[in-house]
């Protein structure tokens, strides 16, 4: 049984943190947003990002901290590949409460041992997008998929204009990785229309054979 730990208000929505046997869950306005009991797809998202990293010192923008599984997997994969996680990773998390819970309750061990190149910042990932081609990787885990279910402000990321901003923020051979709880052919079509090639990885859910999460890999075409 889940035990309610604490609540907070973020951008007009109520966030609730729950705990069960050391595992955490966050709900937004009563809807389950993230659940530590099912994090295989977040692990895969972080691992794919680490495998696509062009080097140990890659510049990575991670949108959404959540419970920290994507970040942990990314760091572990970079260490596995390069011996040390020297990447410059900016984690943009909209909710100050989520950042606080991560540091104090969800994973204080990881929070206290992050490499010097990792910074956790409170803010919208959109604010870190530009036309300067600075990011080797943009990893988006800010919602339940490209439908802005938990925050209407996320919608800008999933339209043609937002995808074009992501493209222009990437280095010449950069990638955008997006976690989604569902398939979205319209999103894929929009990504292709702005110049991405799109791949997808399906990640099944334990004990739920009829459902799967999706990691979309959007690759900038070399020009």
C-alpha positions in Angstrom: 0.0 0.0 0.0 1.3 3.4 -0.9 1.8 5.9 1.9 1.3 9.6 1.2 4.5 11.5 2.2 3.9 15.1 1.2 2.3 17.5 -1.2 3.1 20.7 -3.1 1.6 23.1 -5.6 3.4 23.6 -8.8 2.1 25.9 -11.6 -1.4 25.6 -10.3 -1.4 21.8 -10.1 -1.2 19.6 -6.9 1.8 17.3 -6.7 1.7 14.4 -4.3 4.6 12.2 -3.3 4.0 8.6 -2.2 6.3 5.9 -0.8 6.1 2.1 -0.6 9.0 -0.1 0.6 11.5 2.6 -0.4 10.0 3.2 -3.9 8.4 6.5 -4.7 5.5 7.7 -6.9 4.4 11.2 -7.9 0.8 12.1 -8.8 -0.3 15.4 -10.4 -3.9 16.4 -9.7 -4.6 12.8 -8.8 -3.1 11.3 -12.0 0.0 9.0 -11.8 2.9 10.9 -13.4 5.8 8.7 -12.5 6.1 5.4 -10.6 9.4 4.0 -9.3 8.0 0.5 -9.5 8.0 0.7 -13.3 11.1 2.5 -14.5 12.5 0.1 -17.2 11.7 2.6 -20.0 13.4 5.5 -18.1 16.4 3.3 -17.6 16.4 2.6 -21.4 16.0 6.2 -22.2 19.1 7.1 -20.2 21.1 4.2 -21.6 20.2 5.1 -25.2 21.3 8.7 -24.5 24.6 7.5 -23.1 25.2 5.1 -26.0 24.5 8.0 -28.5 26.8 10.3 -26.7 29.7 11.3 -29.0 32.2 11.5 -26.1 32.8 11.7 -22.4 32.4 15.5 -22.5 29.2 15.7 -24.4 26.8 18.5 -23.8 23.4 17.1 -22.7 20.1 18.8 -21.9 17.8 16.6 -19.9 14.3 17.9 -19.6 12.6 16.6 -16.5 14.2 15.1 -13.4 11.3 13.1 -12.2 12.5 10.3 -9.8 16.0 10.5 -11.2 16.1 7.1 -13.1 16.9 8.6 -16.5 19.7 10.7 -15.1 21.1 7.7 -13.1 21.1 5.4 -16.2 22.7 8.1 -18.3 25.5 8.6 -15.9 26.1 4.9 -15.5 26.3 4.4 -19.2 28.7 7.2 -19.7 31.0 5.7 -16.9 30.7 2.3 -18.6 31.7 3.7 -22.0 34.3 6.3 -21.0 35.5 5.4 -17.5 34.2 8.7 -16.1 31.1 10.8 -16.5 32.6 14.1 -17.6 29.6 15.2 -19.7 28.1 18.6 -19.2 24.6 17.7 -18.2 21.9 20.3 -17.5 18.8 18.9 -15.9 15.9 21.4 -16.3 13.0 20.5 -13.9 10.0 22.8 -13.8 9.0 21.9 -10.3 11.0 23.1 -7.3 9.2 20.5 -5.2 10.4 17.6 -7.4 14.0 18.9 -7.1 13.6 19.2 -3.3 12.0 15.7 -3.0 14.8 14.2 -5.1 17.5 15.7 -2.9 15.9 14.9 0.5 13.7 11.8 0.0 13.8 10.1 -3.4 17.5 9.6 -4.0 19.6 11.7 -1.6 22.6 9.4 -2.2 22.7 10.1 -6.0 21.9 13.8 -5.4 24.9 14.2 -3.1 27.3 12.3 -5.5 26.5 13.9 -8.8 29.6 14.7 -10.9 30.7 18.4 -11.1 29.5 18.6 -14.7 25.9 17.9 -13.7 23.6 20.8 -12.7 20.0 20.6 -11.5 18.1 23.8 -12.4 14.6 24.8 -11.7 13.0 26.0 -14.9 11.4 25.1 -18.2 13.6 23.1 -20.6 12.3 25.3 -23.4 14.3 28.2 -22.0 17.5 26.2 -22.8 16.7 25.7 -26.5 18.2 28.1 -29.0 19.7 28.3 -32.4 23.3 27.9 -31.3 23.7 24.1 -31.9 25.2 23.7 -28.4 23.6 20.3 -27.4 24.9 16.9 -28.5 21.8 15.3 -26.9 18.4 16.6 -25.8 16.5 14.1 -23.6 12.9 14.9 -22.9 11.0 13.2 -20.1 8.8 16.0 -19.1 5.3 14.5 -19.6 3.4 11.3 -20.4 4.3 11.8 -24.0 3.9 14.4 -26.8 0.4 15.4 -25.6 1.2 17.8 -22.7 -0.9 15.8 -20.2 0.7 17.2 -17.0 1.5 20.7 -18.1 0.1 22.8 -21.0 3.4 24.6 -21.2 5.0 21.5 -22.5 2.9 21.6 -25.7 5.3 23.9 -27.4 7.9 21.1 -27.5 5.8 18.8 -29.6 4.6 21.1 -32.4 6.5 21.9 -35.5 7.9 25.1 -34.1 9.1 23.4 -30.9 10.6 20.5 -32.8 12.4 23.0 -35.1 13.9 24.7 -32.1 15.1 21.4 -30.7 16.7 20.6 -34.1 18.4 24.0 -34.2 19.7 23.5 -30.7 21.6 20.4 -31.7 25.1 19.9 -32.9 25.3 18.7 -36.5 24.8 15.1 -35.7 22.8 15.5 -32.5 19.8 13.6 -31.3 16.6 14.2 -29.4 15.3 11.4 -27.3 11.7 11.5 -26.1 10.0 9.2 -23.5 6.3 8.5 -24.2 3.7 6.4 -22.6 2.0 5.8 -26.0 2.5 5.7 -29.7 1.9 9.0 -31.6 2.1 8.8 -35.4 1.2 12.5 -35.7 4.2 13.5 -33.6 6.5 11.3 -35.8 5.1 13.0 -38.9 5.8 16.4 -37.5 9.3 15.5 -36.5 10.1 14.1 -40.0 8.6 17.3 -41.5 11.2 19.5 -39.8 14.1 17.4 -40.8 14.5 14.6 -38.3 14.8 10.9 -39.0 12.8 9.1 -36.4 13.5 5.7 -34.7 11.6 4.1 -31.9 12.3 1.6 -29.1 9.4 -0.2 -27.5 9.9 -1.1 -23.8 7.4 -3.6 -22.3 6.0 -3.2 -18.8 6.6 -6.0 -16.2 3.4 -8.0 -15.7 1.5 -5.9 -18.2 2.1 -7.6 -21.5 -0.6 -5.6 -23.3 1.1 -2.3 -22.7 4.5 -0.7 -23.6 6.2 2.6 -23.3 8.1 4.1 -26.2 11.4 5.9 -26.6 11.5 8.0 -29.8 14.9 8.8 -31.2 15.0 11.9 -33.4 18.2 12.2 -35.3 19.3 15.5 -37.0 20.1 14.9 -40.6 23.6 16.0 -41.5 23.7 19.1 -43.6 
